């Protein structure tokens, strides 16, 4: 029986380091790119709330391009491509895309349109409910009841869809929790809208009686 030689171990170490160095470099590129996607997506959503639609569109486009670059860089490293940090970036990008479409009253893109896996896409859809609530409250403060009602309808429809995704949490990264949070936001928003409408009607009735 031949003894284990230093030369054999050197070859093993050299081959392992070569593969792992390449994998580590790809991982670092993925992490850096994912952070940039998340930052661009978050800034896009902030711009949408400020009414800076052109800026938001540019940031969303930037985030989308970065995601493509990540996918290309990790094409030979599928395990890293489907790691948590890439999924988080994809979720943030989906949230920005979907929020922009909802605010503009446009047709919502599908996972294939956005170019990402359905799981982070659906989580992004759930997160968009929170952005809709924020906008709904802004519209209530400015007296735009009709727009607030439209947003609530969109939020309601999203939660209804998410509730139909009845798959194990392991497959959906705990989508049920996102759905439950979204549902709670819808109910709070419904209560806020109802309260505002009732108050507006009372004020109108009082004003009418005052003038009679």
LOKE-22796 format. One record per atom (N, C-alpha, C, O, CB): x, y, z. Coordinates in steps of 0.05 Angstrom, whole numbers, plus 5000, padded with zeros to 4 digits. Atoms other than C-alpha are relative to their C-alpha. Glycine has a CB too. Layout:
N
XYZ;...
This chain:
212
501749765000;500050005000;501850255000;503650285017;498150005025;498349765003;502950664978;499350205022;496950245029;499650134973;500549804980;503751195032;498950254987;499350304964;502550075017;500949745010;500251865025;502450184997;503950235015;497950135020;497649835006;505352314992;499350295001;497050384997;501249924972;500349715000;506353054999;499250104973;497750304970;502550135010;500649915027;505953114924;497049964994;495850134981;501749844979;502950055004;498952794923;498450225014;496550335003;499349725011;501549804985;496653264977;500350284988;498450444989;501050015029;499749745013;499553864941;498150034976;497050244972;502950034990;501949995023;495553684879;497250035009;495750194997;500349744983;502749974989;489253604920;499550285009;497550415003;499549805023;500349734989;490354264955;499950204977;498350394979;502350065018;500049815022;491954624890;497450004985;496350214978;502349934981;502550035014;485754354855;497750125016;496050265006;499449714993;502149904983;481254504914;500150305003;498050445001;500149875029;499849714997;483955214923;499250144974;497950354975;502950075007;500849875026;483055364849;497050024997;496050224989;501249844977;502950005002;475755164851;498850185021;496950345014;498949715004;501249844979;474355494918;500650304997;499050475003;501049905027;499349725005;478056134899;498050124979;497150354982;502950034990;501949915020;473656184837;497250045011;495850235005;500049804976;502749994988;467456044877;499850245019;497850385020;499449745015;500049784981;469356554930;499950274985;498450454994;502549995018;500149755016;470657094878;497350054989;496350274989;502149984977;502749975011;463956954846;498050085022;496350255018;499049744987;501849934977;460556984915;500350305007;498350435012;500749835024;499549724993;463857664930;498750184979;497650394986;503050055002;501349845021;461457934862;497050005004;495750215001;500849904972;502850024996;454557684877;499050175024;497050305022;499249715005;500749844977;454358004946;500150304994;498350455001;501849935024;499749715006;456958674921;497750094981;496550304985;502750054987;502149935019;452058674862;497350005013;495650175007;500049804977;502650014986;446258474907;499550245017;497350355018;499849745017;500349754984;447559054954;499350244982;497750414990;502750055015;500649785018;447459524895;497249994990;495850194986;502050004976;502850035009;440859234870;498150095022;496250245017;499549704993;501749934978;437759314939;500050305004;497950435009;500949865026;499849714996;440260034945;498550154978;497150344984;503050095000;501449875022;437760224876;497049975002;495550154996;501149894973;502850064997;431059894888;498750175022;496550285018;499549715005;501149854978;430060234955;499950304993;497950435000;501849975025;500049725008;431960914926;497850054979;496650274978;502750084988;502149975019;427060794869;497350025014;495650195006;500049754981;502549984985;421360674918;499750275014;497650385014;499849775020;500149734987;423161304956;499350214979;497750394985;502750075013;500649815022;422961684890;497149984992;495950194986;501849964976;502850035007;416161394874;498250145020;496250275012;499249704999;501649864979;413361654940;500250304998;498450455006;500849905028;499749725003;416162334924;498950114974;498950354969;503050075002;501149925026;412962344856;502250044979;501650164958;498550255003;497849975019;419762314821;500149754983;501949584985;502750045015;500350245015;417561794771;502349954980;503149724976;497450004984;497850045019;423161914720;502549895014;503849715004;500650274986;497750104985;428561824773;499549715009;501449555007;500450185025;500750274991;424961204799;500449804977;501549594981;497249985010;499750175023;424760914729;502949944993;503649714986;498650124976;497250045006;432161014719;501349815021;502949645014;501550275000;498950174979;433760684786;499149714997;500649535002;499250115027;501150275004;429260094771;501549864977;502249634978;497050004994;498550115023;432660004704;502949925008;503949724999;500150204977;497350064990;439460034739;500049745016;501749575012;501150235017;500150244983;437359504789;499649754982;500849544988;497650025020;500450225018;434859054733;502549924985;503049684982;497850074980;497550065014;441359114695;502049865018;503549685010;501250254988;498250124980;445258944758;499349715005;501049545008;500050165026;500950284995;441058324769;500949824977;501749594981;497049995003;499150155024;442658094698;503049945002;503949724997;499450154974;497150034996;450058204712;500649785021;502549625017;501350275008;499650204979;449557794775;499549724989;501049534994;498250055025;500850265012;446057224738;502249904981;502949664982;497450024986;497950085018;451457224685;502549925015;503849725008;500650244980;497550064985;457157244735;499849745016;501849615020;500550235020;500450244984;454156664774;498949774984;497949574996;498350065024;501250215017;451956244715;501249735005;499949525003;500350074971;498750254994;457055714733;500149935029;501449745038;502950014989;500150044971;455555754807;497150015009;496350205023;501850215015;502949994994;448155584813;499450005029;497450125038;498749764987;500550004972;448655454887;500150285012;498550355029;502049825014;499849734991;450956164899;497850184988;496750355001;502850124993;502049845014;446056454848;497349985015;495850175016;499649904972;502550044985;440356164890;500350045030;498649965046;498849734994;499549944971;443356394956;498150225009;496950364993;502950085004;501949814989;439456835003;500550294992;498650444987;500249995030;499549725006;442957484986;499150074972;498350304967;503050075003;501049955027;441257424912;497050014999;495850184986;501149784980;502950004998;434057254928;499050265013;496950375004;499049765016;500849744987;433657864974;500150234980;498350404979;501850065024;499849795020;436058304918;497849984979;496650184971;502849984986;502150045019;431157994869;497350095011;495750214997;499849714991;502549924987;425458104919;499850315000;497650414995;499949895029;500149714999;427258844927;499550124972;498150314969;502750115012;500449915027;427558934852;497149964992;495950134980;501949864980;502850065007;420758594843;498250205014;496350305003;499349725008;501749814985;417859044898;500050274986;497950394984;501050025029;499849745013;420359664862;498450004974;496950184968;502950084995;501550025026;417659434794;497050005005;495550134991;500949754985;502850034995;410959234823;498850265012;496650345005;499549765018;501049754987;410159864866;499750214978;497750364979;502050095022;500249805021;411560304805;497549944983;496150134976;502549994983;502350075017;406259924764;497450065015;495550175003;500249714992;502449954984;401059964820;499450305002;497250384997;500249875028;500449714997;402060704832;499150124974;497450304974;502750135009;500749895026;401560844758;497449894988;496449994968;502249964980;502450135010;395460404749;500549844975;498749814958;497950214994;499350155024;399059984698;499749705005;499349615028;502950064992;500150294998;398759234683;502449905016;504649985010;499849874972;497750104984;402958854734;501749814983;500649644969;498949865025;498350195014;408958484706;499849735014;499149715037;502950105000;499950274989;409657734717;502949935007;504750085000;498949794979;497250074994;415757374745;501749974975;504050054975;500049735015;498550025025;417757214673;500750274989;502950314978;498449834980;499549735010;417057944653;502350125015;504050265003;497550175003;497949884983;421558144711;502649854998;504849965002;499150015029;497650165004;426357574698;501149885026;503549835028;502150164987;499150114975;426557284768;498249765008;496149724997;500150215023;501450234990;424256664805;497350095013;497250305025;501749835019;502549924988;416956664828;500150055030;498550215040;497949794994;500049974971;418756604902;500850285009;499350415023;501949795012;499449724992;422457264911;498150204987;497550414999;502950084992;501949825013;417557574862;497550035018;496550255022;499249894972;502549994984;411557384906;500650145027;498850285037;499049715006;499349864976;415157634968;500150314994;499250475010;502749915012;500049715008;416358294931;497250114996;496750345003;501650034974;502849925003;408958314914;498850055027;497350255030;498549784984;501049964973;407358234987;501150265013;499650405026;500749765017;498849764989;412258785006;498850254987;498750465000;503049994996;501249775013;408959244955;497450095014;496750325011;499449934971;502449934985;402659224998;500750225020;499150405024;498849755014;499249804981;406459615051;500450274987;499750484999;502649915014;499649755014;408460145000;497350124992;496950374992;501849964975;502749915007;401160184978;498750135024;497350335022;498349784989;501149894976;399060305050;501150285005;499650475012;500549825024;498849734996;403960875057;498950204981;498350434989;503149984996;501149815020;401361194993;497150055006;496150285003;500449894971;502849974994;394161065014;499750215023;497950385021;498849735009;500249804978;395261455079;500750284991;499450475000;501949925023;499449745011;398462015041;497750124984;497150364986;502549984981;502349905016;392462054995;497650075018;496150255012;499149784980;502149934981;387662045054;500550285012;498650445016;499849795022;499349744989;391362635084;499450234981;498850454989;502950015009;500549795020;390663015019;497250004989;496550164971;502049974977;502950005008;383262845012;499449864974;497349894963;499150284998;500450155026;384162394950;498849735006;500249525005;502749974984;501450254991;379061874972;499949794978;500349554982;497250065010;500250185023;378161574903;502649844995;502649604990;499250154975;497450135004;385661424896;500549815023;501649595019;502250214997;499650184977;385861134966;498349754997;499349535004;499250155026;501750235005;380060674948;501249824979;501149574982;497250084992;498850165021;383660444885;502449855011;502749615005;501050184977;497750134988;389960284925;499149775019;500349565019;501750205015;501050214982;385959894977;499049764984;499549534991;497750115018;500950225018;382759484921;502449844990;502349594989;498350114977;497650145009;389659324894;501249835022;502149615017;502050204989;498950154978;392159124962;498449755007;499549545011;500250195025;501850224994;386158684974;500449774979;500649544986;497050094999;499650205021;387158334907;502649865002;502849624997;499850144972;497350124996;394558214921;499949795022;500949575019;502150215006;500150194978;393057884988;498349754992;499049534999;498750145025;501650235009;387657454956;501749814983;501549574985;497650104983;498350175016;392757204905;502149865017;502449615014;501550184979;498050134983;398157074957;498949785017;500249585021;501350215018;501350214983;393256674999;499549754984;499249534996;497450115010;500450245016;392356194941;502649844996;502549614986;498850074972;497550145003;399756014941;500549815023;502149865041;502450214998;500050194977;398755414987;502149794996;501549564989;497249885003;497850185003;405555094984;501650005027;501350185043;501950084977;498450014975;410354875040;501850245002;502950344983;501649745001;498349774995;414255435072;502849964989;504150154981;500250065030;497450065011;420655085051;500350074971;502550134961;500749725005;500049945029;418755194978;499750304995;500850404975;497849854986;500749725005;416455914986;501450195018;500850435019;497150045003;498649834981;421256185039;498150145019;498350385023;501750214984;501949904980;415556275088;498250224989;497950435001;501550105025;501749805012;410956645041;497550055017;496350275016;499249914972;502349964983;405256535090;500350235019;498450385024;499449745016;499549784981;408457015139;499750274986;498550454996;502849985013;500349755016;408957555085;497150054994;496250284995;501649984974;502849975006;401757425067;498550095025;496750275022;498849734990;501449924975;399457485140;500650305006;498850445014;500949835023;499449724994;403158145148;498550184980;497550394988;503150054997;501449845020;400258405083;497050025006;495750235003;500449884972;502850014994;393258195104;499450205023;497450345023;499149725008;500349814977;394058585170;500150294991;498650465000;502149945022;499849735011;396159205131;497550084985;496650314986;502550024982;502549955014;390059145087;497850075019;496350265014;499249764982;502249964981;385359105146;500350275015;498450415019;499949785021;499549744988;388659705180;499450234980;498350434988;502950035009;500649795021;388160095115;497150034995;496150254991;501549934974;502849995003;380959905107;498650165022;496850325018;498849714999;501049864977;379560165177;500650304997;498850475003;501149895026;499349725004;383260815162;498350144979;497450364982;503050034993;501649895022;379560925097;497150035009;495850245003;500149814975;502849994991;372760765128;499650245020;497750395018;499249745014;500149784980;374161255186;500050274986;498550454994;502249985020;499849755014;376061805138;497550064984;496550294985;502450004980;502549965015;369961705094;497750085018;496250265012;499349744984;502249944981;365261705154;500350295010;498450445012;500149815024;499549734990;368562345181;499350214979;498150414985;502950035009;500649815022;367962685113;496950034997;495950254992;501249904974;502949995003;360562505110;498750155023;496850315019;498849724999;501149864977;359262765180;500550304997;498850475003;501449905026;499449725005;362763415163;498150124979;497250354982;503050044992;501749905021;358663485100;497150035010;495850225003;500049804976;502749984989;352163345138;499850245018;497850395018;499349755015;500049774982;353963865191;500050264985;498650454992;502449995019;499949755016;355564375139;497350054986;496550284983;502349984979;502649975014;349064245102;497850105020;496250275013;499149734988;502049914980;344964315166;500650295009;498750445014;500149825025;499449734992;348664955183;498950204980;498150434987;503150045002;500949825022;346665255116;496950004997;495850184984;501349934974;502950025003;339365045122;498550215017;496150235016;499049725007;
